[in-house]
């Protein structure tokens, strides 16, 4: 394993993976990270993508498109139609991104700033998606990242609400983030810190219009911690404690920023961000709450790394700076929230799918009984890890409103209590006794 903490961009690994870049990397294919299952099951993975499409593993094209709104749906729908093998993924996303990028440049040149803003925002999300299937800091990944950043900078210039980039001091490096402020009201604003998952990047974490957090008068800070986005490109890798260390740095920075209230800070995480946000909640005193969804609570990560699509493990090896699979397995076995659960002293909201295939729910119940603070658990029946594909999520409480409303209650000082709700296929939410307190 090699770990670099400096801010300079550097190639990640002398890895052993196949050439994913096609003609984009000929005649010098980059050795992307791979795993035993990814090599042995490549034929099965290709067949699955051919039959199911780009969202074979989870609803990535849908949850990353969410922030861009309905006008972006044709871009993503075309990509879903055209992707028929793994090698298509980065090319189709990049092709769609380049089109939106051109439209944004032309609109800005003509002074059509609203149009430029919207095209640039969609382009940034598409460029970020193009990076996803390339598991290494290759020149191609860096180029895609640079174009994502340039497009998002154009969005910031014409944004419908105040937006600015931030760099949070982190040892000898810095962590990149984007701070979104409400359109109305006066600072300082209460803060909602957003930590994404394995596939996430800060550009898609906040909606271009009608964001559920911003509309409630809260600032939203979308961060990339070690292993994510530009932080990963800088050589900052995931470790057992990197999220906790990053959380301390982010909160310390936020408590000194002129636009933000030093009290009432919420930390939130989605998917693997639920694991990292829990680590932050255990490490940082004085938080108003921790809200997590699409849960990753299983100790040792067997389901996500050994039974789910082999791309999960390969990507996380890239994020953690490993090219030795046996060494990575030893590292993953040590990822366990149970040891720190007793240190979570702020209210905790957990939103889960009943049939989560990446972290079975019994691990969540085991964790919750160890958290001394009030816990609010909401389970959507029949939903998988990526909540949103089934009737419970479609007809039940909107999970984005649910999380943002819960956060607002915490920041307003409303008392929290243990609560357990189950949302059924008709959308009805039924309260049950909090069984983890028995």
C-alpha positions as CSV (number, residue, x, y, z in Angstrom):
1,X,0.0,0.0,0.0
2,X,1.2,3.5,-0.8
3,X,-0.4,6.6,0.8
4,X,0.4,10.2,-0.1
5,X,-1.1,13.1,1.8
6,X,0.4,16.0,-0.1
7,X,-1.8,18.2,-2.3
8,X,0.1,17.5,-5.6
9,X,-1.7,15.2,-8.0
10,X,0.1,11.9,-8.6
11,X,-0.5,8.6,-10.3
12,X,-2.1,6.3,-7.7
13,X,-0.8,2.8,-8.2
14,X,1.5,0.6,-10.2
15,X,-1.6,-1.5,-10.5
16,X,-2.5,-4.6,-12.6
17,X,-5.9,-3.9,-14.0
18,X,-7.2,-4.2,-17.6
19,X,-7.4,-1.3,-20.0
20,X,-10.8,0.3,-19.5
21,X,-10.0,3.4,-21.6
22,X,-10.0,1.9,-25.1
23,X,-8.8,4.3,-27.7
24,X,-8.7,7.1,-25.2
25,X,-5.6,5.5,-23.7
26,X,-4.0,3.9,-26.8
27,X,-1.1,3.1,-27.1
28,X,-0.4,3.5,-23.4
29,X,-3.2,1.7,-21.4
30,X,-3.3,2.7,-17.7
31,X,-3.1,-0.2,-15.3
32,X,-6.4,0.3,-13.4
33,X,-7.1,-1.5,-10.1
34,X,-8.7,-4.9,-10.4
35,X,-9.7,-7.8,-8.2
36,X,-9.8,-11.6,-8.5
37,X,-13.6,-11.6,-8.9
38,X,-13.5,-8.7,-11.4
39,X,-11.1,-10.7,-13.6
40,X,-12.8,-14.0,-13.2
41,X,-16.4,-12.7,-13.5
42,X,-15.8,-10.1,-16.3
43,X,-17.9,-12.1,-18.7
44,X,-20.7,-12.2,-16.2
45,X,-20.4,-8.5,-15.5
46,X,-20.5,-7.7,-19.2
47,X,-23.6,-9.9,-19.7
48,X,-25.3,-8.2,-16.7
49,X,-24.6,-4.7,-18.1
50,X,-25.9,-5.8,-21.5
51,X,-29.1,-7.1,-20.0
52,X,-29.8,-4.5,-17.2
53,X,-27.8,-1.4,-18.3
54,X,-25.7,1.2,-16.7
55,X,-27.5,0.9,-13.3
56,X,-26.9,-2.8,-12.9
57,X,-25.3,-2.4,-9.5
58,X,-27.4,0.6,-8.1
59,X,-29.3,3.5,-9.4
60,X,-26.3,5.7,-10.0
61,X,-27.6,7.5,-13.1
62,X,-30.8,8.4,-11.3
63,X,-29.5,9.6,-8.0
64,X,-26.7,11.7,-9.6
65,X,-29.3,13.2,-12.1
66,X,-31.6,14.1,-9.3
67,X,-29.8,17.4,-8.5
68,X,-30.1,18.5,-12.1
69,X,-33.8,18.3,-12.4
70,X,-36.2,17.1,-15.1
71,X,-34.5,18.9,-17.9
72,X,-31.4,16.7,-17.6
73,X,-33.4,13.4,-17.8
74,X,-33.1,13.1,-21.7
75,X,-29.3,13.1,-21.3
76,X,-29.3,10.3,-18.8
77,X,-32.0,8.4,-20.6
78,X,-29.9,8.3,-23.7
79,X,-26.9,7.1,-21.8
80,X,-29.1,4.3,-20.3
81,X,-30.1,3.3,-23.8
82,X,-26.6,3.3,-25.2
83,X,-24.5,1.6,-22.5
84,X,-24.2,-2.1,-23.4
85,X,-20.8,-3.0,-21.9
86,X,-18.6,-1.6,-19.1
87,X,-16.3,0.1,-21.6
88,X,-19.2,2.2,-22.9
89,X,-19.8,3.9,-19.5
90,X,-17.1,6.5,-19.5
91,X,-17.4,7.2,-23.2
92,X,-21.2,7.7,-23.2
93,X,-21.1,10.0,-20.1
94,X,-18.2,11.9,-21.6
95,X,-19.9,12.3,-24.9
96,X,-23.1,13.7,-23.2
97,X,-20.9,15.9,-21.0
98,X,-19.1,17.4,-24.0
99,X,-22.4,18.3,-25.6
100,X,-23.7,20.1,-22.6
101,X,-20.3,21.8,-22.1
102,X,-20.4,23.2,-25.7
103,X,-24.0,24.5,-25.1
104,X,-22.9,26.1,-21.8
105,X,-19.9,27.8,-23.5
106,X,-22.1,29.2,-26.3
107,X,-24.8,30.4,-23.9
108,X,-22.3,32.2,-21.7
109,X,-20.6,33.8,-24.7
110,X,-24.0,35.1,-25.8
111,X,-24.8,36.4,-22.3
112,X,-27.6,33.9,-21.7
113,X,-26.5,33.2,-18.1
114,X,-29.4,31.1,-16.9
115,X,-29.0,28.8,-19.8
116,X,-25.2,28.7,-19.3
117,X,-25.7,27.8,-15.6
118,X,-28.0,24.9,-16.3
119,X,-25.9,23.4,-19.1
120,X,-22.8,23.7,-17.0
121,X,-24.3,22.1,-14.0
122,X,-25.5,19.1,-16.0
123,X,-22.2,18.8,-17.7
124,X,-20.3,18.8,-14.4
125,X,-22.4,15.9,-13.2
126,X,-21.9,14.0,-16.5
127,X,-18.1,14.5,-16.4
128,X,-18.1,13.2,-12.8
129,X,-20.0,10.1,-13.8
130,X,-17.5,9.5,-16.6
131,X,-14.8,9.2,-14.1
132,X,-16.5,6.5,-12.0
133,X,-15.6,3.2,-13.9
134,X,-11.9,4.1,-14.2
135,X,-10.3,2.9,-11.0
136,X,-7.0,4.8,-10.9
137,X,-5.6,8.3,-11.2
138,X,-4.9,8.0,-14.9
139,X,-4.3,11.0,-17.2
140,X,-7.8,10.3,-18.6
141,X,-9.4,10.4,-15.1
142,X,-7.5,13.7,-14.4
143,X,-8.7,15.2,-17.7
144,X,-12.3,14.3,-17.0
145,X,-12.0,15.7,-13.5
146,X,-10.5,19.0,-14.9
147,X,-13.5,19.4,-17.2
148,X,-15.9,18.6,-14.4
149,X,-14.3,21.4,-12.3
150,X,-14.3,23.9,-15.2
151,X,-18.0,23.3,-15.9
152,X,-18.9,23.6,-12.2
153,X,-16.9,26.9,-12.0
154,X,-19.1,28.2,-14.8
155,X,-22.2,27.2,-12.8
156,X,-20.8,29.0,-9.8
157,X,-20.4,32.2,-11.8
158,X,-24.1,32.2,-12.7
159,X,-25.6,30.2,-9.8
160,X,-29.1,31.0,-8.5
161,X,-27.9,31.1,-4.9
162,X,-24.6,32.0,-3.3
163,X,-22.0,29.3,-4.0
164,X,-18.3,29.3,-3.3
165,X,-15.5,26.7,-3.3
166,X,-13.7,26.0,0.0
167,X,-10.5,24.3,1.0
168,X,-10.4,22.9,4.5
169,X,-6.9,22.6,6.0
170,X,-6.1,18.9,6.6
171,X,-2.6,18.3,7.8
172,X,-0.2,19.4,5.0
173,X,-3.1,19.2,2.4
174,X,-6.6,20.6,2.1
175,X,-10.0,19.0,1.6
176,X,-12.1,20.4,-1.3
177,X,-15.7,21.4,-0.8
178,X,-18.5,23.6,-2.2
179,X,-20.5,25.8,0.2
180,X,-24.1,26.6,-0.9
181,X,-25.9,29.3,0.9
182,X,-29.7,30.0,1.0
183,X,-31.1,32.6,-1.5
184,X,-32.7,34.6,1.3
185,X,-32.0,35.3,4.9
186,X,-28.9,36.7,6.6
187,X,-25.8,34.9,7.7
188,X,-24.7,33.2,9.8
189,X,-26.7,30.2,8.7
190,X,-27.1,26.8,10.4
191,X,-25.0,24.2,8.6
192,X,-25.7,20.9,7.0
193,X,-22.5,19.0,6.0
194,X,-23.0,16.4,3.3
195,X,-20.7,13.4,2.9
196,X,-21.3,11.3,-0.3
197,X,-20.6,7.7,-0.9
198,X,-18.2,5.7,-2.9
199,X,-19.6,6.9,-6.3
200,X,-20.2,10.4,-5.2
201,X,-18.6,13.8,-5.9
202,X,-19.4,17.1,-4.4
203,X,-20.9,18.6,-7.6
204,X,-24.1,16.5,-7.5
205,X,-24.8,16.7,-3.8
206,X,-26.9,19.9,-3.9
207,X,-29.8,20.5,-6.2
208,X,-29.6,23.3,-8.7
209,X,-33.1,24.5,-7.8
210,X,-35.4,23.8,-4.9
211,X,-32.8,22.0,-2.7
212,X,-34.7,20.6,0.3
213,X,-32.0,21.8,2.8
214,X,-31.3,25.3,1.3
215,X,-35.1,26.0,1.0
216,X,-35.3,25.5,4.8
217,X,-32.7,28.3,5.4
218,X,-29.7,26.0,6.1
219,X,-26.4,26.2,4.4
220,X,-25.2,23.0,2.7
221,X,-21.5,22.1,2.6
222,X,-20.7,19.3,0.1
223,X,-17.4,17.9,1.0
224,X,-14.9,15.4,-0.5
225,X,-13.0,13.6,2.2
226,X,-10.1,11.2,1.6
227,X,-10.9,8.7,-1.1
228,X,-13.4,10.9,-2.9
229,X,-13.2,13.2,-6.0
230,X,-10.5,15.8,-6.1
231,X,-9.2,14.7,-2.6
232,X,-8.5,11.3,-4.2
233,X,-6.9,12.9,-7.2
234,X,-4.6,14.7,-4.8
235,X,-3.5,11.4,-3.3
236,X,-5.6,11.5,-0.1
237,X,-6.7,7.9,0.5
238,X,-9.3,6.3,2.8
239,X,-7.9,4.9,6.0
240,X,-9.6,3.5,9.1
241,X,-9.6,6.9,10.7
242,X,-9.5,9.3,7.8
243,X,-13.2,10.2,8.0
244,X,-13.0,11.1,11.7
245,X,-9.9,13.2,11.1
246,X,-11.6,14.9,8.2
247,X,-14.7,15.5,10.2
248,X,-12.8,17.2,13.0
249,X,-11.1,19.5,10.4
250,X,-14.3,20.3,8.6
251,X,-16.2,21.2,11.7
252,X,-13.3,23.2,13.1
253,X,-13.2,25.2,9.9
254,X,-17.0,25.7,9.7
255,X,-17.1,27.0,13.3
256,X,-14.8,29.9,12.2
257,X,-16.5,30.8,8.9
258,X,-18.3,34.1,8.9
259,X,-21.3,32.8,7.0
260,X,-22.0,29.8,9.3
261,X,-23.4,29.4,12.8
262,X,-20.8,27.6,15.0
263,X,-23.6,25.7,16.8
264,X,-26.3,23.5,15.4
265,X,-24.2,21.7,12.8
266,X,-25.7,18.6,11.2
267,X,-23.5,15.9,9.5
268,X,-25.2,13.7,6.9
269,X,-24.0,10.8,4.8
270,X,-25.4,8.6,2.1
271,X,-24.3,5.1,1.2
272,X,-20.7,4.6,2.3
273,X,-21.1,8.2,3.5
274,X,-23.4,6.8,6.2
275,X,-20.4,4.9,7.6
276,X,-18.1,7.9,7.5
277,X,-20.7,10.3,8.9
278,X,-21.2,8.0,11.8
279,X,-17.4,8.0,12.4
280,X,-17.6,11.8,12.4
281,X,-20.5,11.9,14.8
282,X,-18.5,9.7,17.2
283,X,-15.4,11.9,16.9
284,X,-16.8,15.4,17.0
285,X,-18.5,16.9,20.1
286,X,-21.4,19.3,20.0
287,X,-23.1,18.3,16.8
288,X,-26.8,18.9,16.5
289,X,-27.4,15.6,14.7
290,X,-26.3,12.9,12.3
291,X,-28.5,11.9,9.4
292,X,-27.6,8.8,7.3
293,X,-29.4,7.0,4.4
294,X,-28.6,4.0,2.2
295,X,-26.8,2.5,5.1
296,X,-23.4,0.8,5.3
297,X,-23.3,-0.6,8.8
298,X,-22.0,-4.2,8.3
299,X,-18.7,-4.8,10.2
300,X,-16.0,-6.0,7.8
301,X,-18.0,-5.1,4.7
302,X,-18.4,-8.7,3.4
303,X,-21.6,-8.1,1.5
304,X,-20.5,-5.0,-0.4
305,X,-17.0,-6.3,-1.2
306,X,-17.5,-10.1,-1.7
307,X,-21.1,-10.7,-2.8
308,X,-22.2,-7.5,-4.6
309,X,-20.9,-6.4,-8.0
310,X,-17.0,-6.8,-8.1
311,X,-16.8,-3.1,-9.1
312,X,-17.5,-2.1,-5.5
313,X,-14.4,-3.7,-4.2
314,X,-12.2,-2.6,-7.1
315,X,-13.3,1.0,-6.7
316,X,-12.7,1.0,-2.9
317,X,-9.3,-0.5,-3.3
318,X,-8.5,2.5,-5.6
319,X,-10.0,4.9,-3.0
320,X,-7.9,3.3,-0.2
321,X,-4.7,3.2,-2.2
322,X,-4.3,-0.6,-2.4
323,X,-3.3,-2.8,-5.3
324,X,-2.7,-5.9,-3.1
325,X,-6.1,-7.6,-2.6
326,X,-5.1,-9.7,0.4
327,X,-3.8,-6.6,2.2
328,X,-7.0,-4.7,1.4
329,X,-9.1,-7.6,2.8
330,X,-7.2,-7.2,6.1
331,X,-7.9,-3.5,6.0
332,X,-11.6,-3.9,5.2
333,X,-12.0,-6.5,8.1
334,X,-11.1,-3.7,10.5
335,X,-13.9,-1.3,9.3
336,X,-16.3,-1.6,12.2
337,X,-18.6,1.0,13.7
338,X,-19.5,-1.0,16.8
339,X,-16.3,0.0,18.6
340,X,-17.2,3.8,18.4
341,X,-21.0,3.7,18.6
342,X,-21.0,4.5,22.3
343,X,-19.3,7.8,21.4
344,X,-22.2,9.0,19.2
345,X,-23.9,11.5,21.6
346,X,-26.0,13.5,19.1
347,X,-29.4,12.5,17.7
348,X,-29.1,10.0,14.9
349,X,-31.5,9.5,11.9
350,X,-31.1,6.3,9.8
351,X,-33.1,5.8,6.6
352,X,-32.9,2.4,5.1
353,X,-34.3,0.0,2.4
354,X,-35.7,-3.2,3.9
355,X,-33.9,-5.3,1.3
356,X,-30.6,-3.5,1.4
357,X,-28.2,-5.9,-0.5
358,X,-25.0,-4.1,0.5
359,X,-25.6,-4.0,4.3
360,X,-28.3,-6.3,5.7
361,X,-30.5,-4.6,8.2
362,X,-29.7,-6.8,11.2
363,X,-26.3,-5.0,11.3
364,X,-28.1,-1.7,11.6
365,X,-30.2,-2.9,14.5
366,X,-27.1,-4.2,16.2
367,X,-25.4,-0.8,15.8
368,X,-28.4,1.2,16.9
369,X,-28.6,-0.5,20.3
370,X,-25.1,0.6,21.0
371,X,-25.8,4.3,20.3
372,X,-26.8,6.0,23.6
373,X,-28.3,9.1,21.8
374,X,-31.9,9.2,20.5
375,X,-32.3,7.2,17.3
376,X,-34.9,7.7,14.6
377,X,-35.1,4.7,12.2
378,X,-37.2,4.8,9.0
379,X,-37.4,1.7,6.8
380,X,-38.9,1.6,3.4
381,X,-40.4,-1.8,2.7
382,X,-39.1,-3.6,-0.4
383,X,-36.5,-1.0,-1.2
384,X,-32.9,-1.9,-1.8
385,X,-29.7,0.0,-1.0
386,X,-30.5,2.8,-3.5
387,X,-33.9,3.9,-2.1
388,X,-36.3,5.2,-4.7
389,X,-37.1,2.4,-7.2
390,X,-40.1,0.9,-5.4
391,X,-43.6,2.0,-4.3
392,X,-42.8,2.6,-0.7
393,X,-40.4,5.4,-1.6
394,X,-42.6,6.6,-4.4
395,X,-45.8,6.9,-2.4
396,X,-44.4,7.3,1.2
397,X,-42.6,10.2,2.9
398,X,-40.2,11.9,0.5
399,X,-36.9,10.9,2.0
400,X,-35.2,14.2,1.0
401,X,-37.9,16.2,2.9
402,X,-37.7,13.7,5.7
403,X,-34.0,14.2,6.2
404,X,-34.0,18.0,5.7
405,X,-37.0,18.4,8.1
406,X,-35.4,16.2,10.7
407,X,-32.3,18.3,10.5
408,X,-34.2,21.6,10.8
409,X,-35.9,20.2,13.9
410,X,-32.5,19.5,15.5
411,X,-31.1,22.9,14.6
412,X,-34.3,24.6,16.0
413,X,-33.7,22.8,19.3
414,X,-36.7,20.5,19.2
415,X,-36.2,17.5,21.4
416,X,-35.3,14.2,19.8
417,X,-36.5,10.8,20.9
418,X,-36.2,7.1,19.9
419,X,-38.6,6.4,17.0
420,X,-39.1,3.5,14.6
421,X,-41.2,3.9,11.4
422,X,-41.9,1.4,8.6
423,X,-43.2,2.7,5.3
424,X,-45.2,0.1,3.3
425,X,-46.0,-0.2,-0.4
426,X,-49.0,2.1,-0.2
427,X,-46.9,4.8,1.3
428,X,-48.4,4.6,4.8
429,X,-45.8,5.0,7.6
430,X,-46.5,3.0,10.8
431,X,-44.9,3.7,14.1
432,X,-43.4,0.7,15.9
433,X,-41.7,0.3,19.3
434,X,-37.9,1.0,19.0
435,X,-36.9,-2.6,19.3
436,X,-33.2,-1.9,19.6
437,X,-33.9,-0.6,23.2
438,X,-35.2,-3.9,24.5
